Amino acid sequence: MNLLLAEVAQATQRLADAGVPSPRFDAEELAAYVHGVKRGELHTVPDADFDARYWEAVARREAREPLQHITGRAFFRYLELRVGPGVFVPRPETESVVGWAIDALRAMDVAEPLVVDLCTGSGAIALALAQEVPRSTVHAVELDERALAWARRNVAGSRVVLHHQDALHALPGFDGQVDLVISNPPYVPLEEWENVAPEARDHDPELALFSGQDGLDTIRGLERTARRLLRPGGVVVVEHADTQGGQVPWIFNEDAGWTDAADHRDLNNRPRFTTARRAVP
């Protein structure tokens, strides 16, 4: 075993003792970042090239600073995004939400589908949709100025159009025209603050995490926004906590003008997102 791999093994144990959920992956990812190689190439780093800054990075992760804040990057579907303090770090669970939306857009009999991503954060969802459904037109909305700055970096040079607006009152010029509205909004109940992982609770923006006593305040507002924006037959896709799968579909009810409201599970078989269709008169 070369020196770097031996150090990675030690770092893995330190991160595990600190309660990091994926200690081996994080130890390897930090080593790859510091040494400028891919994770699968760690064995190629000569002992003489070992960089002591690795242990500085490990100490930061040991203190539960998000891995993505240390490396400055987050991977989402086929994207590498720039992230850091002030923006919500995209999670793997959201990839299944986007996958469903991509399938729905591809199935639409619309030449150039119009898409709105509300609470875009880093821009991950909007960029993935624009990349994987190239005939779509994607608009992304973000209120928080710090998150918006990260989104601007990420969408630069892409087809995504970014708007600095409140998601609950966004894009009135598109009323009744949008084919798909998607959002990963804040949904953590305020009473759950102490149970949130330190990486999120201490580093993600509160605006991107918490939403009222039951966590559903923003989703209730987004229901009204989506109802206003979508054309008849248009689709909404909203992520939620795995404990909210029995609640969110009821927000998109028939009395409010929706049909086909359903909940969906992520790759871990946990309730993860709700979809509904704007009723056709």
VENRA-V447060 format. One record per backbone hydrogen bond with DSSP energy under -1.0 kcal/mol. CO is the residue of the C=O (numbers start at 1). NH is the residue of the N-H. If there is no record, write none. Layout:
CO;NH  CO;NH
This chain:
2;6  3;7  4;8  5;9  6;10  7;11  8;12  9;13  10;14  11;15  12;16  13;17  14;18  15;20  16;19  22;26  23;27  24;28  25;29  26;30  27;31  28;32  29;33  30;34  31;35  32;37  38;41  39;42  41;44  42;45  46;49  47;50  51;54  52;55  53;57  54;58  55;59  56;60  57;61  58;62  59;63  60;65  61;64  66;70  67;71  68;72  74;81  76;79  79;76  81;74  84;87  91;94  92;95  94;98  95;99  96;100  97;101  98;102  99;103  100;104  101;105  102;106  103;107  108;110  113;137  114;179  114;180  115;139  116;182  117;141  120;123  123;127  124;128  125;129  126;130  127;131  128;132  129;133  133;136  137;115  138;161  139;117  140;163  141;120  144;148  145;149  146;150  147;151  148;152  149;153  150;154  151;155  152;156  155;158  161;140  163;142  163;165  166;169  171;174  172;175  174;177  178;231  179;235  180;116  181;237  182;118  183;239  188;211  189;192  190;193  192;195  193;196  197;201  198;202  200;204  205;208  206;209  206;210  209;187  209;188  211;217  212;190  216;220  217;221  218;222  219;223  220;224  221;225  222;226  223;227  224;228  225;229  226;230  228;176  229;177  229;178  231;234  234;278  235;181  236;276  237;183  238;274  241;244  244;247  244;248  248;251  251;253  253;258  254;257  257;279  259;277  262;275  264;272  264;273  266;269  270;266  272;240  273;264  274;238  275;262  276;236  277;259  278;233
